[in-house]
Amino acid sequence: MIDRIRALLEQQPMISLDFSTITDDTNLYDAGLTSFATVQVMLALEEEFNIEFPEAMLTRRTFSSLSNVADAVSRLTQQAA
């Protein structure tokens, strides 16, 4: 799951992070993720995985690392199944 998310985010032109230096637990905000880019991340994930992030999950913590993103996507895809 994390590899799929990483590949998806690497393809997003509005997300200018050096993914070669980012581990699964790197704080993406410390690495340069902006609020605007977070919205782009959310939209890309929703489209790719056919999910919708509920308002309660729209927090900085949800998008702070690839591990957190993967956990959130896993929970949402399981709920949708």
PDB file of N, CA, C and O in Angstrom:
ATOM      1  N   MET A   1       0.826  -1.195   0.000  1.00  0.00           N
ATOM      2  CA  MET A   1       0.000   0.000   0.000  1.00  0.00           C
ATOM      3  C   MET A   1       0.869   1.256   0.000  1.00  0.00           C
ATOM      4  O   MET A   1       0.622   2.180  -0.775  1.00  0.00           O
ATOM      5  N   ILE A   2       1.883   1.295   0.863  1.00  0.00           N
ATOM      6  CA  ILE A   2       2.725   2.495   0.946  1.00  0.00           C
ATOM      7  C   ILE A   2       3.448   2.737  -0.372  1.00  0.00           C
ATOM      8  O   ILE A   2       3.574   3.882  -0.806  1.00  0.00           O
ATOM      9  N   ASP A   3       3.925   1.674  -1.013  1.00  0.00           N
ATOM     10  CA  ASP A   3       4.621   1.848  -2.294  1.00  0.00           C
ATOM     11  C   ASP A   3       3.686   2.431  -3.349  1.00  0.00           C
ATOM     12  O   ASP A   3       4.097   3.273  -4.147  1.00  0.00           O
ATOM     13  N   ARG A   4       2.458   1.996  -3.355  1.00  0.00           N
ATOM     14  CA  ARG A   4       1.468   2.522  -4.303  1.00  0.00           C
ATOM     15  C   ARG A   4       1.186   4.001  -4.025  1.00  0.00           C
ATOM     16  O   ARG A   4       1.088   4.804  -4.953  1.00  0.00           O
ATOM     17  N   ILE A   5       1.059   4.348  -2.762  1.00  0.00           N
ATOM     18  CA  ILE A   5       0.816   5.744  -2.385  1.00  0.00           C
ATOM     19  C   ILE A   5       2.032   6.600  -2.734  1.00  0.00           C
ATOM     20  O   ILE A   5       1.887   7.695  -3.277  1.00  0.00           O
ATOM     21  N   ARG A   6       3.217   6.110  -2.426  1.00  0.00           N
ATOM     22  CA  ARG A   6       4.451   6.833  -2.753  1.00  0.00           C
ATOM     23  C   ARG A   6       4.528   7.106  -4.260  1.00  0.00           C
ATOM     24  O   ARG A   6       4.811   8.228  -4.679  1.00  0.00           O
ATOM     25  N   ALA A   7       4.275   6.078  -5.064  1.00  0.00           N
ATOM     26  CA  ALA A   7       4.329   6.241  -6.521  1.00  0.00           C
ATOM     27  C   ALA A   7       3.290   7.253  -6.998  1.00  0.00           C
ATOM     28  O   ALA A   7       3.577   8.065  -7.879  1.00  0.00           O
ATOM     29  N   LEU A   8       2.104   7.214  -6.434  1.00  0.00           N
ATOM     30  CA  LEU A   8       1.052   8.149  -6.805  1.00  0.00           C
ATOM     31  C   LEU A   8       1.461   9.582  -6.480  1.00  0.00           C
ATOM     32  O   LEU A   8       1.292  10.479  -7.307  1.00  0.00           O
ATOM     33  N   LEU A   9       1.995   9.800  -5.288  1.00  0.00           N
ATOM     34  CA  LEU A   9       2.376  11.146  -4.866  1.00  0.00           C
ATOM     35  C   LEU A   9       3.576  11.669  -5.650  1.00  0.00           C
ATOM     36  O   LEU A   9       3.674  12.868  -5.911  1.00  0.00           O
ATOM     37  N   GLU A  10       4.481  10.778  -6.022  1.00  0.00           N
ATOM     38  CA  GLU A  10       5.633  11.195  -6.829  1.00  0.00           C
ATOM     39  C   GLU A  10       5.198  11.738  -8.182  1.00  0.00           C
ATOM     40  O   GLU A  10       5.908  12.551  -8.775  1.00  0.00           O
ATOM     41  N   GLN A  11       4.062  11.311  -8.671  1.00  0.00           N
ATOM     42  CA  GLN A  11       3.562  11.740  -9.985  1.00  0.00           C
ATOM     43  C   GLN A  11       2.813  13.061  -9.945  1.00  0.00           C
ATOM     44  O   GLN A  11       2.490  13.619 -10.993  1.00  0.00           O
ATOM     45  N   GLN A  12       2.531  13.569  -8.748  1.00  0.00           N
ATOM     46  CA  GLN A  12       1.748  14.798  -8.625  1.00  0.00           C
ATOM     47  C   GLN A  12       2.653  16.020  -8.786  1.00  0.00           C
ATOM     48  O   GLN A  12       3.572  16.209  -7.990  1.00  0.00           O
ATOM     49  N   PRO A  13       2.411  16.843  -9.794  1.00  0.00           N
ATOM     50  CA  PRO A  13       3.293  17.990 -10.042  1.00  0.00           C
ATOM     51  C   PRO A  13       3.277  19.042  -8.929  1.00  0.00           C
ATOM     52  O   PRO A  13       4.251  19.780  -8.782  1.00  0.00           O
ATOM     53  N   MET A  14       2.220  19.129  -8.156  1.00  0.00           N
ATOM     54  CA  MET A  14       2.126  20.145  -7.108  1.00  0.00           C
ATOM     55  C   MET A  14       2.816  19.709  -5.811  1.00  0.00           C
ATOM     56  O   MET A  14       2.913  20.490  -4.865  1.00  0.00           O
ATOM     57  N   ILE A  15       3.290  18.472  -5.771  1.00  0.00           N
ATOM     58  CA  ILE A  15       3.950  17.957  -4.577  1.00  0.00           C
ATOM     59  C   ILE A  15       5.444  17.876  -4.871  1.00  0.00           C
ATOM     60  O   ILE A  15       5.914  16.951  -5.532  1.00  0.00           O
ATOM     61  N   SER A  16       6.163  18.846  -4.377  1.00  0.00           N
ATOM     62  CA  SER A  16       7.593  18.927  -4.686  1.00  0.00           C
ATOM     63  C   SER A  16       8.436  18.432  -3.519  1.00  0.00           C
ATOM     64  O   SER A  16       9.155  19.204  -2.885  1.00  0.00           O
ATOM     65  N   LEU A  17       8.337  17.140  -3.246  1.00  0.00           N
ATOM     66  CA  LEU A  17       9.142  16.516  -2.205  1.00  0.00           C
ATOM     67  C   LEU A  17      10.132  15.559  -2.853  1.00  0.00           C
ATOM     68  O   LEU A  17       9.840  14.963  -3.890  1.00  0.00           O
ATOM     69  N   ASP A  18      11.288  15.413  -2.249  1.00  0.00           N
ATOM     70  CA  ASP A  18      12.287  14.467  -2.732  1.00  0.00           C
ATOM     71  C   ASP A  18      12.006  13.113  -2.091  1.00  0.00           C
ATOM     72  O   ASP A  18      12.483  12.824  -0.994  1.00  0.00           O
ATOM     73  N   PHE A  19      11.230  12.289  -2.781  1.00  0.00           N
ATOM     74  CA  PHE A  19      10.803  11.021  -2.204  1.00  0.00           C
ATOM     75  C   PHE A  19      11.941  10.027  -2.030  1.00  0.00           C
ATOM     76  O   PHE A  19      11.778   9.021  -1.339  1.00  0.00           O
ATOM     77  N   SER A  20      13.092  10.290  -2.644  1.00  0.00           N
ATOM     78  CA  SER A  20      14.228   9.387  -2.450  1.00  0.00           C
ATOM     79  C   SER A  20      14.787   9.512  -1.029  1.00  0.00           C
ATOM     80  O   SER A  20      15.491   8.618  -0.559  1.00  0.00           O
ATOM     81  N   THR A  21      14.477  10.614  -0.348  1.00  0.00           N
ATOM     82  CA  THR A  21      14.979  10.815   1.018  1.00  0.00           C
ATOM     83  C   THR A  21      13.898  10.619   2.070  1.00  0.00           C
ATOM     84  O   THR A  21      14.163  10.762   3.264  1.00  0.00           O
ATOM     85  N   ILE A  22      12.687  10.294   1.642  1.00  0.00           N
ATOM     86  CA  ILE A  22      11.561  10.186   2.567  1.00  0.00           C
ATOM     87  C   ILE A  22      11.288   8.721   2.900  1.00  0.00           C
ATOM     88  O   ILE A  22      11.057   7.891   2.020  1.00  0.00           O
ATOM     89  N   THR A  23      11.324   8.434   4.203  1.00  0.00           N
ATOM     90  CA  THR A  23      10.980   7.089   4.656  1.00  0.00           C
ATOM     91  C   THR A  23       9.480   7.046   4.919  1.00  0.00           C
ATOM     92  O   THR A  23       8.788   8.057   4.798  1.00  0.00           O
ATOM     93  N   ASP A  24       8.996   5.887   5.273  1.00  0.00           N
ATOM     94  CA  ASP A  24       7.568   5.734   5.545  1.00  0.00           C
ATOM     95  C   ASP A  24       7.111   6.595   6.717  1.00  0.00           C
ATOM     96  O   ASP A  24       5.945   6.984   6.782  1.00  0.00           O
ATOM     97  N   ASP A  25       8.021   6.894   7.643  1.00  0.00           N
ATOM     98  CA  ASP A  25       7.655   7.641   8.845  1.00  0.00           C
ATOM     99  C   ASP A  25       8.186   9.076   8.875  1.00  0.00           C
ATOM    100  O   ASP A  25       8.032   9.770   9.880  1.00  0.00           O
ATOM    101  N   THR A  26       8.802   9.522   7.792  1.00  0.00           N
ATOM    102  CA  THR A  26       9.271  10.907   7.716  1.00  0.00           C
ATOM    103  C   THR A  26       8.086  11.850   7.829  1.00  0.00           C
ATOM    104  O   THR A  26       7.043  11.620   7.216  1.00  0.00           O
ATOM    105  N   ASN A  27       8.242  12.907   8.609  1.00  0.00           N
ATOM    106  CA  ASN A  27       7.191  13.916   8.698  1.00  0.00           C
ATOM    107  C   ASN A  27       7.183  14.698   7.385  1.00  0.00           C
ATOM    108  O   ASN A  27       8.128  15.423   7.076  1.00  0.00           O
ATOM    109  N   LEU A  28       6.109  14.542   6.624  1.00  0.00           N
ATOM    110  CA  LEU A  28       6.026  15.169   5.308  1.00  0.00           C
ATOM    111  C   LEU A  28       5.980  16.686   5.386  1.00  0.00           C
ATOM    112  O   LEU A  28       6.441  17.371   4.472  1.00  0.00           O
ATOM    113  N   TYR A  29       5.435  17.208   6.460  1.00  0.00           N
ATOM    114  CA  TYR A  29       5.393  18.665   6.619  1.00  0.00           C
ATOM    115  C   TYR A  29       6.799  19.211   6.878  1.00  0.00           C
ATOM    116  O   TYR A  29       7.162  20.269   6.364  1.00  0.00           O
ATOM    117  N   ASP A  30       7.584  18.487   7.674  1.00  0.00           N
ATOM    118  CA  ASP A  30       8.975  18.893   7.895  1.00  0.00           C
ATOM    119  C   ASP A  30       9.781  18.794   6.602  1.00  0.00           C
ATOM    120  O   ASP A  30      10.744  19.535   6.405  1.00  0.00           O
ATOM    121  N   ALA A  31       9.381  17.872   5.720  1.00  0.00           N
ATOM    122  CA  ALA A  31      10.065  17.692   4.440  1.00  0.00           C
ATOM    123  C   ALA A  31       9.625  18.715   3.392  1.00  0.00           C
ATOM    124  O   ALA A  31      10.197  18.771   2.304  1.00  0.00           O
ATOM    125  N   GLY A  32       8.611  19.524   3.715  1.00  0.00           N
ATOM    126  CA  GLY A  32       8.210  20.582   2.799  1.00  0.00           C
ATOM    127  C   GLY A  32       6.788  20.515   2.272  1.00  0.00           C
ATOM    128  O   GLY A  32       6.406  21.336   1.439  1.00  0.00           O
ATOM    129  N   LEU A  33       6.000  19.561   2.733  1.00  0.00           N
ATOM    130  CA  LEU A  33       4.612  19.477   2.284  1.00  0.00           C
ATOM    131  C   LEU A  33       3.845  20.708   2.768  1.00  0.00           C
ATOM    132  O   LEU A  33       3.908  21.064   3.945  1.00  0.00           O
ATOM    133  N   THR A  34       3.129  21.345   1.860  1.00  0.00           N
ATOM    134  CA  THR A  34       2.361  22.543   2.205  1.00  0.00           C
ATOM    135  C   THR A  34       0.886  22.188   2.370  1.00  0.00           C
ATOM    136  O   THR A  34       0.458  21.082   2.038  1.00  0.00           O
ATOM    137  N   SER A  35       0.129  23.130   2.881  1.00  0.00           N
ATOM    138  CA  SER A  35      -1.318  22.925   3.023  1.00  0.00           C
ATOM    139  C   SER A  35      -1.964  22.708   1.669  1.00  0.00           C
ATOM    140  O   SER A  35      -2.826  21.843   1.514  1.00  0.00           O
ATOM    141  N   PHE A  36      -1.547  23.495   0.691  1.00  0.00           N
ATOM    142  CA  PHE A  36      -2.101  23.340  -0.660  1.00  0.00           C
ATOM    143  C   PHE A  36      -1.765  21.959  -1.218  1.00  0.00           C
ATOM    144  O   PHE A  36      -2.620  21.302  -1.812  1.00  0.00           O
ATOM    145  N   ALA A  37      -0.530  21.524  -1.027  1.00  0.00           N
ATOM    146  CA  ALA A  37      -0.133  20.205  -1.519  1.00  0.00           C
ATOM    147  C   ALA A  37      -0.894  19.095  -0.799  1.00  0.00           C
ATOM    148  O   ALA A  37      -1.173  18.052  -1.390  1.00  0.00           O
ATOM    149  N   THR A  38      -1.231  19.312   0.468  1.00  0.00           N
ATOM    150  CA  THR A  38      -2.010  18.324   1.211  1.00  0.00           C
ATOM    151  C   THR A  38      -3.371  18.109   0.558  1.00  0.00           C
ATOM    152  O   THR A  38      -3.855  16.980   0.480  1.00  0.00           O
ATOM    153  N   VAL A  39      -3.978  19.176   0.097  1.00  0.00           N
ATOM    154  CA  VAL A  39      -5.257  19.057  -0.614  1.00  0.00           C
ATOM    155  C   VAL A  39      -5.054  18.252  -1.896  1.00  0.00           C
ATOM    156  O   VAL A  39      -5.897  17.427  -2.248  1.00  0.00           O
ATOM    157  N   GLN A  40      -3.948  18.484  -2.592  1.00  0.00           N
ATOM    158  CA  GLN A  40      -3.663  17.728  -3.811  1.00  0.00           C
ATOM    159  C   GLN A  40      -3.460  16.247  -3.494  1.00  0.00           C
ATOM    160  O   GLN A  40      -3.901  15.378  -4.246  1.00  0.00           O
ATOM    161  N   VAL A  41      -2.795  15.971  -2.383  1.00  0.00           N
ATOM    162  CA  VAL A  41      -2.602  14.587  -1.930  1.00  0.00           C
ATOM    163  C   VAL A  41      -3.958  13.933  -1.687  1.00  0.00           C
ATOM    164  O   VAL A  41      -4.216  12.829  -2.165  1.00  0.00           O
ATOM    165  N   MET A  42      -4.811  14.610  -0.952  1.00  0.00           N
ATOM    166  CA  MET A  42      -6.125  14.069  -0.633  1.00  0.00           C
ATOM    167  C   MET A  42      -6.921  13.774  -1.905  1.00  0.00           C
ATOM    168  O   MET A  42      -7.508  12.700  -2.039  1.00  0.00           O
ATOM    169  N   LEU A  43      -6.941  14.718  -2.828  1.00  0.00           N
ATOM    170  CA  LEU A  43      -7.699  14.531  -4.066  1.00  0.00           C
ATOM    171  C   LEU A  43      -7.148  13.374  -4.896  1.00  0.00           C
ATOM    172  O   LEU A  43      -7.916  12.588  -5.450  1.00  0.00           O
ATOM    173  N   ALA A  44      -5.843  13.267  -4.982  1.00  0.00           N
ATOM    174  CA  ALA A  44      -5.227  12.174  -5.741  1.00  0.00           C
ATOM    175  C   ALA A  44      -5.558  10.822  -5.111  1.00  0.00           C
ATOM    176  O   ALA A  44      -5.852   9.856  -5.816  1.00  0.00           O
ATOM    177  N   LEU A  45      -5.509  10.761  -3.795  1.00  0.00           N
ATOM    178  CA  LEU A  45      -5.828   9.509  -3.094  1.00  0.00           C
ATOM    179  C   LEU A  45      -7.295   9.131  -3.274  1.00  0.00           C
ATOM    180  O   LEU A  45      -7.622   7.968  -3.507  1.00  0.00           O
ATOM    181  N   GLU A  46      -8.170  10.121  -3.164  1.00  0.00           N
ATOM    182  CA  GLU A  46      -9.601   9.842  -3.339  1.00  0.00           C
ATOM    183  C   GLU A  46      -9.881   9.293  -4.728  1.00  0.00           C
ATOM    184  O   GLU A  46     -10.666   8.358  -4.886  1.00  0.00           O
ATOM    185  N   GLU A  47      -9.245   9.870  -5.723  1.00  0.00           N
ATOM    186  CA  GLU A  47      -9.469   9.401  -7.097  1.00  0.00           C
ATOM    187  C   GLU A  47      -8.869   8.016  -7.321  1.00  0.00           C
ATOM    188  O   GLU A  47      -9.515   7.142  -7.900  1.00  0.00           O
ATOM    189  N   GLU A  48      -7.650   7.819  -6.868  1.00  0.00           N
ATOM    190  CA  GLU A  48      -6.945   6.554  -7.078  1.00  0.00           C
ATOM    191  C   GLU A  48      -7.630   5.379  -6.380  1.00  0.00           C
ATOM    192  O   GLU A  48      -7.737   4.291  -6.945  1.00  0.00           O
ATOM    193  N   PHE A  49      -8.086   5.604  -5.160  1.00  0.00           N
ATOM    194  CA  PHE A  49      -8.631   4.506  -4.353  1.00  0.00           C
ATOM    195  C   PHE A  49     -10.154   4.513  -4.272  1.00  0.00           C
ATOM    196  O   PHE A  49     -10.745   3.677  -3.589  1.00  0.00           O
ATOM    197  N   ASN A  50     -10.788   5.450  -4.965  1.00  0.00           N
ATOM    198  CA  ASN A  50     -12.246   5.558  -4.981  1.00  0.00           C
ATOM    199  C   ASN A  50     -12.799   5.639  -3.552  1.00  0.00           C
ATOM    200  O   ASN A  50     -13.692   4.888  -3.160  1.00  0.00           O
ATOM    201  N   ILE A  51     -12.239   6.569  -2.806  1.00  0.00           N
ATOM    202  CA  ILE A  51     -12.646   6.795  -1.423  1.00  0.00           C
ATOM    203  C   ILE A  51     -12.944   8.275  -1.236  1.00  0.00           C
ATOM    204  O   ILE A  51     -12.680   9.089  -2.120  1.00  0.00           O
ATOM    205  N   GLU A  52     -13.496   8.614  -0.077  1.00  0.00           N
ATOM    206  CA  GLU A  52     -13.700  10.005   0.284  1.00  0.00           C
ATOM    207  C   GLU A  52     -13.299  10.181   1.742  1.00  0.00           C
ATOM    208  O   GLU A  52     -13.794   9.483   2.627  1.00  0.00           O
ATOM    209  N   PHE A  53     -12.405  11.116   1.970  1.00  0.00           N
ATOM    210  CA  PHE A  53     -11.966  11.384   3.331  1.00  0.00           C
ATOM    211  C   PHE A  53     -13.067  12.130   4.075  1.00  0.00           C
ATOM    212  O   PHE A  53     -13.492  13.198   3.636  1.00  0.00           O
ATOM    213  N   PRO A  54     -13.534  11.585   5.192  1.00  0.00           N
ATOM    214  CA  PRO A  54     -14.530  12.310   5.992  1.00  0.00           C
ATOM    215  C   PRO A  54     -13.844  13.492   6.681  1.00  0.00           C
ATOM    216  O   PRO A  54     -12.627  13.508   6.866  1.00  0.00           O
ATOM    217  N   GLU A  55     -14.645  14.458   7.046  1.00  0.00           N
ATOM    218  CA  GLU A  55     -14.123  15.668   7.674  1.00  0.00           C
ATOM    219  C   GLU A  55     -13.255  15.350   8.893  1.00  0.00           C
ATOM    220  O   GLU A  55     -12.245  16.014   9.125  1.00  0.00           O
ATOM    221  N   ALA A  56     -13.641  14.354   9.657  1.00  0.00           N
ATOM    222  CA  ALA A  56     -12.890  14.000  10.874  1.00  0.00           C
ATOM    223  C   ALA A  56     -11.458  13.554  10.576  1.00  0.00           C
ATOM    224  O   ALA A  56     -10.592  13.628  11.448  1.00  0.00           O
ATOM    225  N   MET A  57     -11.206  13.092   9.353  1.00  0.00           N
ATOM    226  CA  MET A  57      -9.862  12.635   8.984  1.00  0.00           C
ATOM    227  C   MET A  57      -9.045  13.727   8.295  1.00  0.00           C
ATOM    228  O   MET A  57      -7.881  13.505   7.960  1.00  0.00           O
ATOM    229  N   LEU A  58      -9.622  14.870   8.087  1.00  0.00           N
ATOM    230  CA  LEU A  58      -8.905  15.950   7.414  1.00  0.00           C
ATOM    231  C   LEU A  58      -8.074  16.731   8.426  1.00  0.00           C
ATOM    232  O   LEU A  58      -8.337  17.895   8.729  1.00  0.00           O
ATOM    233  N   THR A  59      -7.070  16.040   8.928  1.00  0.00           N
ATOM    234  CA  THR A  59      -6.188  16.631   9.931  1.00  0.00           C
ATOM    235  C   THR A  59      -4.741  16.558   9.465  1.00  0.00           C
ATOM    236  O   THR A  59      -4.386  15.764   8.594  1.00  0.00           O
ATOM    237  N   ARG A  60      -3.941  17.384  10.052  1.00  0.00           N
ATOM    238  CA  ARG A  60      -2.512  17.381   9.738  1.00  0.00           C
ATOM    239  C   ARG A  60      -1.901  16.003  10.045  1.00  0.00           C
ATOM    240  O   ARG A  60      -1.039  15.523   9.308  1.00  0.00           O
ATOM    241  N   ARG A  61      -2.346  15.388  11.113  1.00  0.00           N
ATOM    242  CA  ARG A  61      -1.817  14.076  11.507  1.00  0.00           C
ATOM    243  C   ARG A  61      -2.066  13.008  10.432  1.00  0.00           C
ATOM    244  O   ARG A  61      -1.187  12.191  10.158  1.00  0.00           O
ATOM    245  N   THR A  62      -3.242  13.011   9.833  1.00  0.00           N
ATOM    246  CA  THR A  62      -3.576  12.021   8.805  1.00  0.00           C
ATOM    247  C   THR A  62      -2.574  12.042   7.668  1.00  0.00           C
ATOM    248  O   THR A  62      -2.220  10.994   7.129  1.00  0.00           O
ATOM    249  N   PHE A  63      -2.115  13.227   7.298  1.00  0.00           N
ATOM    250  CA  PHE A  63      -1.254  13.386   6.132  1.00  0.00           C
ATOM    251  C   PHE A  63       0.205  13.664   6.500  1.00  0.00           C
ATOM    252  O   PHE A  63       0.989  14.091   5.652  1.00  0.00           O
ATOM    253  N   SER A  64       0.567  13.424   7.751  1.00  0.00           N
ATOM    254  CA  SER A  64       1.908  13.789   8.198  1.00  0.00           C
ATOM    255  C   SER A  64       3.006  12.812   7.791  1.00  0.00           C
ATOM    256  O   SER A  64       4.184  13.169   7.823  1.00  0.00           O
ATOM    257  N   SER A  65       2.650  11.599   7.412  1.00  0.00           N
ATOM    258  CA  SER A  65       3.653  10.629   6.963  1.00  0.00           C
ATOM    259  C   SER A  65       2.998   9.643   6.002  1.00  0.00           C
ATOM    260  O   SER A  65       1.775   9.509   5.959  1.00  0.00           O
ATOM    261  N   LEU A  66       3.832   8.964   5.241  1.00  0.00           N
ATOM    262  CA  LEU A  66       3.298   7.950   4.335  1.00  0.00           C
ATOM    263  C   LEU A  66       2.613   6.832   5.114  1.00  0.00           C
ATOM    264  O   LEU A  66       1.606   6.285   4.663  1.00  0.00           O
ATOM    265  N   SER A  67       3.152   6.492   6.276  1.00  0.00           N
ATOM    266  CA  SER A  67       2.528   5.458   7.115  1.00  0.00           C
ATOM    267  C   SER A  67       1.133   5.878   7.554  1.00  0.00           C
ATOM    268  O   SER A  67       0.197   5.080   7.502  1.00  0.00           O
ATOM    269  N   ASN A  68       0.988   7.126   7.986  1.00  0.00           N
ATOM    270  CA  ASN A  68      -0.328   7.611   8.415  1.00  0.00           C
ATOM    271  C   ASN A  68      -1.303   7.657   7.252  1.00  0.00           C
ATOM    272  O   ASN A  68      -2.471   7.300   7.403  1.00  0.00           O
ATOM    273  N   VAL A  69      -0.832   8.091   6.100  1.00  0.00           N
ATOM    274  CA  VAL A  69      -1.691   8.135   4.916  1.00  0.00           C
ATOM    275  C   VAL A  69      -2.139   6.727   4.556  1.00  0.00           C
ATOM    276  O   VAL A  69      -3.320   6.500   4.291  1.00  0.00           O
ATOM    277  N   ALA A  70      -1.211   5.782   4.544  1.00  0.00           N
ATOM    278  CA  ALA A  70      -1.546   4.402   4.195  1.00  0.00           C
ATOM    279  C   ALA A  70      -2.550   3.810   5.175  1.00  0.00           C
ATOM    280  O   ALA A  70      -3.457   3.081   4.776  1.00  0.00           O
ATOM    281  N   ASP A  71      -2.388   4.122   6.451  1.00  0.00           N
ATOM    282  CA  ASP A  71      -3.325   3.648   7.469  1.00  0.00           C
ATOM    283  C   ASP A  71      -4.727   4.206   7.206  1.00  0.00           C
ATOM    284  O   ASP A  71      -5.713   3.472   7.261  1.00  0.00           O
ATOM    285  N   ALA A  72      -4.805   5.497   6.923  1.00  0.00           N
ATOM    286  CA  ALA A  72      -6.104   6.125   6.659  1.00  0.00           C
ATOM    287  C   ALA A  72      -6.749   5.535   5.404  1.00  0.00           C
ATOM    288  O   ALA A  72      -7.942   5.229   5.404  1.00  0.00           O
ATOM    289  N   VAL A  73      -5.967   5.377   4.343  1.00  0.00           N
ATOM    290  CA  VAL A  73      -6.506   4.816   3.097  1.00  0.00           C
ATOM    291  C   VAL A  73      -6.974   3.381   3.322  1.00  0.00           C
ATOM    292  O   VAL A  73      -8.023   2.983   2.815  1.00  0.00           O
ATOM    293  N   SER A  74      -6.213   2.615   4.070  1.00  0.00           N
ATOM    294  CA  SER A  74      -6.607   1.224   4.367  1.00  0.00           C
ATOM    295  C   SER A  74      -7.941   1.174   5.104  1.00  0.00           C
ATOM    296  O   SER A  74      -8.817   0.374   4.773  1.00  0.00           O
ATOM    297  N   ARG A  75      -8.083   2.037   6.103  1.00  0.00           N
ATOM    298  CA  ARG A  75      -9.346   2.065   6.857  1.00  0.00           C
ATOM    299  C   ARG A  75     -10.517   2.447   5.960  1.00  0.00           C
ATOM    300  O   ARG A  75     -11.591   1.852   6.052  1.00  0.00           O
ATOM    301  N   LEU A  76     -10.312   3.442   5.089  1.00  0.00           N
ATOM    302  CA  LEU A  76     -11.399   3.898   4.225  1.00  0.00           C
ATOM    303  C   LEU A  76     -11.753   2.874   3.149  1.00  0.00           C
ATOM    304  O   LEU A  76     -12.926   2.712   2.815  1.00  0.00           O
ATOM    305  N   THR A  77     -10.770   2.194   2.612  1.00  0.00           N
ATOM    306  CA  THR A  77     -11.060   1.176   1.591  1.00  0.00           C
ATOM    307  C   THR A  77     -11.770  -0.024   2.208  1.00  0.00           C
ATOM    308  O   THR A  77     -12.622  -0.645   1.572  1.00  0.00           O
ATOM    309  N   GLN A  78     -11.415  -0.345   3.448  1.00  0.00           N
ATOM    310  CA  GLN A  78     -12.110  -1.448   4.142  1.00  0.00           C
ATOM    311  C   GLN A  78     -13.560  -1.090   4.432  1.00  0.00           C
ATOM    312  O   GLN A  78     -14.449  -1.935   4.330  1.00  0.00           O
ATOM    313  N   GLN A  79     -13.793   0.164   4.792  1.00  0.00           N
ATOM    314  CA  GLN A  79     -15.165   0.606   5.057  1.00  0.00           C
ATOM    315  C   GLN A  79     -16.000   0.595   3.786  1.00  0.00           C
ATOM    316  O   GLN A  79     -17.200   0.323   3.825  1.00  0.00           O
ATOM    317  N   ALA A  80     -15.359   0.893   2.653  1.00  0.00           N
ATOM    318  CA  ALA A  80     -16.079   0.967   1.382  1.00  0.00           C
ATOM    319  C   ALA A  80     -16.402  -0.423   0.843  1.00  0.00           C
ATOM    320  O   ALA A  80     -17.306  -0.575   0.021  1.00  0.00           O
ATOM    321  N   ALA A  81     -15.667  -1.439   1.301  1.00  0.00           N
ATOM    322  CA  ALA A  81     -15.866  -2.797   0.775  1.00  0.00           C
ATOM    323  C   ALA A  81     -17.100  -3.449   1.329  1.00  0.00           C
ATOM    324  O   ALA A  81     -17.404  -4.591   0.983  1.00  0.00           O
TER     325      ALA A  81
END
